[in-house]
Amino acid sequence: QVQLVESGGGLVQPGGSLRLSCAASRTIFSFYVMGWYRQAPGNERELVAQVYSGGTTNYADSVKGRFTISRDNAKSTIYLQMNSLKPDDTAVYYCNAKTIESSSWGQGTQVTVSS
């Protein structure tokens, strides 16, 4: 089992930026896809962005052009650069890592966009 630890959340004004990090407790070469999900109060958890082992990325329509996901295999870490943040981006953001047999989650980091 892998441990995933998210960091980088916080309070930011609309239009601001944050970079989230997700550090894995072991090499991430075995994960065919890693991603970021978010869950706002009263809502279901939704996919924000994914990055596959070959480098292909996938984004929710609501964040395209504003968020960028990246993967650093040497550091066993993925990142989510979030620009032009909106109040609707307020949520707990979770890191996820998948193999063929398993799906692992981090504990989440709060992102609040408010003036």
Salt bridges, closest charged atoms under 4 A:
GLU46 OE2 - ARG38 NE 2.74
ASP61 OD1 - LYS64 NZ 3.10
ASP89 OD1 - ARG38 NH1 2.96
ASP89 OD2 - ARG66 NH1 2.79
